[in-house]
Amino acid sequence: MGVIQISKDDHLTLTQTEAFKTSLIVVSAREVEVLQLISRGLTVKEIAEELHLSTHTIISHKKNLVEKFDARNAIDLIVKAIKVSVISVF
């Protein structure tokens, strides 16, 4: 399991395990919200409506998350986020 620390600037810092052993990923609280909504199967438009943001902002968050997790697609992103305990399936 990854180690999660909440910092003063409301970001989550996690030390990754398994395939990410030497990586450190910083995930904002908003990015965690976006991850959770992606994992529920919501579209970019639905996430934008839920969070009262533009679709462009959601696309940017998703793009940044894919880069941070070195994910190939949304499914890979969610699997990796679950593996390091950023989100859970329950």
KOLKE-332842 format. One line per field, with one value per residue: residue number from 1; x, y, z of N, C-alpha, C in turn; residue in three letters. Coordinates in steps of 0.02 Angstrom, whole numbers, plus 50000, padded with zeros to 5 digits. Each point is the difference from the previous one (the first is absolute). Layout:
# residues N
nr NUM | ...
n_x X | ...
n_y Y | ...
n_z Z | ...
ca_x X | ...
ca_y Y | ...
ca_z Z | ...
c_x X | ...
c_y Y | ...
c_z Z | ...
rest ALA | ...
This chain:
# residues 90
nr 1 | 2 | 3 | 4 | 5 | 6 | 7 | 8 | 9 | 10 | 11 | 12 | 13 | 14 | 15 | 16 | 17 | 18 | 19 | 20 | 21 | 22 | 23 | 24 | 25 | 26 | 27 | 28 | 29 | 30 | 31 | 32 | 33 | 34 | 35 | 36 | 37 | 38 | 39 | 40 | 41 | 42 | 43 | 44 | 45 | 46 | 47 | 48 | 49 | 50 | 51 | 52 | 53 | 54 | 55 | 56 | 57 | 58 | 59 | 60 | 61 | 62 | 63 | 64 | 65 | 66 | 67 | 68 | 69 | 70 | 71 | 72 | 73 | 74 | 75 | 76 | 77 | 78 | 79 | 80 | 81 | 82 | 83 | 84 | 85 | 86 | 87 | 88 | 89 | 90
n_x 50041 | 49976 | 50045 | 49948 | 50022 | 49961 | 50019 | 50033 | 50024 | 49973 | 50061 | 49992 | 50046 | 50015 | 50028 | 50015 | 49965 | 50021 | 49965 | 49978 | 50039 | 50028 | 49936 | 49991 | 49936 | 49989 | 49946 | 49972 | 49968 | 50003 | 50064 | 49999 | 49966 | 50041 | 50051 | 49971 | 49988 | 50062 | 50019 | 49955 | 50043 | 50007 | 49966 | 50042 | 49949 | 49987 | 50065 | 50004 | 49944 | 50024 | 50057 | 49953 | 50031 | 50044 | 49978 | 50023 | 49973 | 49946 | 50001 | 50014 | 49952 | 49959 | 50019 | 49996 | 49942 | 49983 | 50025 | 49970 | 49950 | 50024 | 49937 | 49977 | 49953 | 49936 | 49994 | 50055 | 49976 | 49939 | 50024 | 50041 | 49948 | 49967 | 50049 | 50003 | 49939 | 50002 | 49972 | 49940 | 49989 | 50004
n_y 49941 | 50053 | 50045 | 50020 | 50059 | 50030 | 50040 | 50054 | 49988 | 49955 | 49974 | 49947 | 49978 | 49961 | 49955 | 49989 | 49945 | 49939 | 50011 | 50035 | 49951 | 50029 | 49999 | 50065 | 49992 | 50061 | 49986 | 50048 | 50032 | 50050 | 49984 | 49993 | 50057 | 50025 | 49973 | 50020 | 50057 | 50000 | 49980 | 50048 | 50013 | 50056 | 50033 | 50029 | 49999 | 49938 | 49988 | 50034 | 49971 | 49941 | 50020 | 50016 | 49963 | 50030 | 49978 | 50059 | 50022 | 49963 | 50018 | 50061 | 49994 | 49975 | 50047 | 50044 | 49972 | 49995 | 50061 | 50021 | 49962 | 50033 | 50020 | 49945 | 49994 | 50015 | 49942 | 50008 | 50061 | 49975 | 49951 | 50044 | 50040 | 49946 | 49980 | 50066 | 49975 | 50028 | 49948 | 49984 | 49936 | 50013
n_z 50000 | 49969 | 50015 | 50034 | 49984 | 50043 | 49952 | 50021 | 49938 | 50041 | 49996 | 49964 | 50041 | 49948 | 50040 | 49938 | 49990 | 50001 | 49945 | 50052 | 50017 | 49949 | 49987 | 49995 | 50017 | 49979 | 50036 | 49967 | 50047 | 49956 | 49991 | 50066 | 50004 | 49954 | 50033 | 50056 | 49968 | 49978 | 50061 | 50008 | 49950 | 50034 | 49954 | 49957 | 49959 | 50020 | 49996 | 49944 | 49984 | 50020 | 49972 | 49957 | 49955 | 49960 | 49942 | 49981 | 50057 | 49990 | 49937 | 50023 | 50047 | 49954 | 49957 | 50049 | 50016 | 49936 | 49996 | 50054 | 49979 | 49948 | 49993 | 49972 | 50047 | 49997 | 49970 | 49964 | 49990 | 49994 | 49962 | 49972 | 49996 | 49984 | 49960 | 49992 | 50003 | 49941 | 49969 | 50022 | 49996 | 50064
ca_x 49959 | 50037 | 49995 | 49965 | 50008 | 49965 | 50044 | 49966 | 49967 | 49944 | 50019 | 50020 | 50065 | 50003 | 50058 | 49972 | 50029 | 49999 | 50031 | 50019 | 50038 | 50043 | 49963 | 49960 | 49947 | 49960 | 49933 | 49958 | 49934 | 49956 | 50017 | 49972 | 49929 | 49993 | 50014 | 49942 | 49945 | 50019 | 49992 | 49928 | 49978 | 49973 | 50034 | 50030 | 49945 | 49965 | 50045 | 49999 | 49936 | 50001 | 50047 | 49988 | 50060 | 49994 | 50026 | 50071 | 50035 | 50000 | 50047 | 50067 | 50013 | 50008 | 50064 | 50052 | 50000 | 50028 | 50072 | 50027 | 49998 | 50028 | 49947 | 49988 | 49930 | 49962 | 49998 | 50066 | 50004 | 49961 | 50034 | 50059 | 49977 | 49977 | 50059 | 50036 | 49950 | 49975 | 49927 | 49982 | 49944 | 49943
ca_y 50059 | 50063 | 50042 | 50061 | 50054 | 50061 | 50057 | 50063 | 50030 | 49958 | 49952 | 49934 | 49978 | 49929 | 49963 | 49944 | 49934 | 49956 | 50026 | 50070 | 50001 | 50058 | 50060 | 50038 | 50033 | 50047 | 50001 | 50049 | 49977 | 50003 | 49943 | 49941 | 50002 | 49982 | 49929 | 49964 | 50004 | 49958 | 49930 | 49986 | 49995 | 50063 | 50031 | 50065 | 50048 | 49986 | 50021 | 50073 | 50021 | 49981 | 50043 | 50070 | 50022 | 49991 | 49937 | 50011 | 49990 | 49928 | 49970 | 50016 | 49958 | 49930 | 49997 | 50005 | 49937 | 49948 | 50012 | 49988 | 49929 | 49966 | 49954 | 49995 | 50020 | 50011 | 49938 | 49993 | 50052 | 49980 | 49942 | 50024 | 50041 | 49952 | 49965 | 50042 | 50022 | 50068 | 49989 | 49931 | 49976 | 49994
ca_z 50000 | 50000 | 50059 | 49983 | 50048 | 49980 | 50013 | 50017 | 49942 | 49981 | 49948 | 50025 | 49977 | 50011 | 49978 | 49964 | 50008 | 49942 | 49939 | 50010 | 50063 | 50010 | 49981 | 50048 | 49963 | 50038 | 49972 | 50035 | 50022 | 49942 | 49956 | 50031 | 49984 | 49929 | 49997 | 50027 | 49952 | 49943 | 50020 | 50000 | 49931 | 49974 | 49943 | 50014 | 50007 | 50063 | 50054 | 49999 | 50029 | 50071 | 50037 | 49980 | 49965 | 49928 | 49974 | 49987 | 50063 | 50014 | 49953 | 50025 | 50059 | 49978 | 49965 | 50052 | 50039 | 49957 | 49999 | 50067 | 50014 | 49942 | 49980 | 49929 | 49987 | 50062 | 50039 | 50031 | 50050 | 50058 | 50030 | 50034 | 50056 | 50050 | 50026 | 50048 | 50050 | 49991 | 50002 | 50014 | 49960 | 50044
c_x 50044 | 49990 | 49968 | 50008 | 49962 | 50043 | 49959 | 49963 | 49945 | 50014 | 50015 | 50067 | 50003 | 50064 | 49973 | 50037 | 49996 | 50036 | 50027 | 50047 | 50042 | 49966 | 49966 | 49949 | 49963 | 49933 | 49958 | 49934 | 49951 | 50015 | 49974 | 49925 | 49989 | 50013 | 49940 | 49942 | 50015 | 49988 | 49927 | 49971 | 49971 | 50041 | 50030 | 49945 | 49964 | 50043 | 50000 | 49936 | 49999 | 50043 | 49992 | 50063 | 49988 | 50027 | 50075 | 50042 | 50005 | 50048 | 50071 | 50019 | 50015 | 50067 | 50058 | 50005 | 50031 | 50076 | 50031 | 50005 | 50032 | 49952 | 49991 | 49931 | 49964 | 49996 | 50066 | 50009 | 49964 | 50032 | 50060 | 49982 | 49975 | 50059 | 50038 | 49953 | 49979 | 49924 | 49989 | 49939 | 49936 | 49974
c_y 50062 | 50037 | 50066 | 50050 | 50061 | 50059 | 50062 | 50030 | 49956 | 49956 | 49934 | 49983 | 49926 | 49971 | 49937 | 49936 | 49962 | 50031 | 50070 | 50009 | 50063 | 50066 | 50032 | 50039 | 50046 | 50007 | 50050 | 49969 | 49999 | 49941 | 49935 | 49996 | 49977 | 49925 | 49959 | 50000 | 49961 | 49927 | 49979 | 49997 | 50063 | 50025 | 50066 | 50052 | 49990 | 50022 | 50076 | 50026 | 49987 | 50048 | 50074 | 50031 | 49992 | 49932 | 50006 | 49989 | 49927 | 49964 | 50012 | 49958 | 49928 | 49991 | 50001 | 49935 | 49943 | 50007 | 49983 | 49925 | 49959 | 49946 | 50002 | 50025 | 50007 | 49938 | 49989 | 50051 | 49979 | 49941 | 50023 | 50042 | 49955 | 49965 | 50040 | 50034 | 50073 | 49999 | 49927 | 49980 | 49994 | 50066
c_z 50000 | 50065 | 49979 | 50056 | 49975 | 50020 | 50013 | 49942 | 49971 | 49940 | 50034 | 49970 | 50013 | 49972 | 49967 | 50014 | 49933 | 49941 | 50008 | 50059 | 50012 | 49986 | 50059 | 49959 | 50047 | 49964 | 50040 | 50021 | 49942 | 49953 | 50029 | 49985 | 49928 | 49992 | 50023 | 49951 | 49936 | 50017 | 50004 | 49930 | 49971 | 49941 | 50022 | 50011 | 50066 | 50060 | 50005 | 50033 | 50075 | 50042 | 49983 | 49969 | 49925 | 49979 | 49986 | 50063 | 50017 | 49954 | 50023 | 50062 | 49980 | 49966 | 50050 | 50040 | 49960 | 49998 | 50068 | 50015 | 49944 | 49975 | 49924 | 49980 | 50067 | 50045 | 50036 | 50055 | 50064 | 50036 | 50041 | 50061 | 50057 | 50032 | 50051 | 50050 | 49995 | 50000 | 50017 | 49959 | 50041 | 50022
rest MET | GLY | VAL | ILE | GLN | ILE | SER | LYS | ASP | ASP | HIS | LEU | THR | LEU | THR | GLN | THR | GLU | ALA | PHE | LYS | THR | SER | LEU | ILE | VAL | VAL | SER | ALA | ARG | GLU | VAL | GLU | VAL | LEU | GLN | LEU | ILE | SER | ARG | GLY | LEU | THR | VAL | LYS | GLU | ILE | ALA | GLU | GLU | LEU | HIS | LEU | SER | THR | HIS | THR | ILE | ILE | SER | HIS | LYS | LYS | ASN | LEU | VAL | GLU | LYS | PHE | ASP | ALA | ARG | ASN | ALA | ILE | ASP | LEU | ILE | VAL | LYS | ALA | ILE | LYS | VAL | SER | VAL | ILE | SER | VAL | PHE
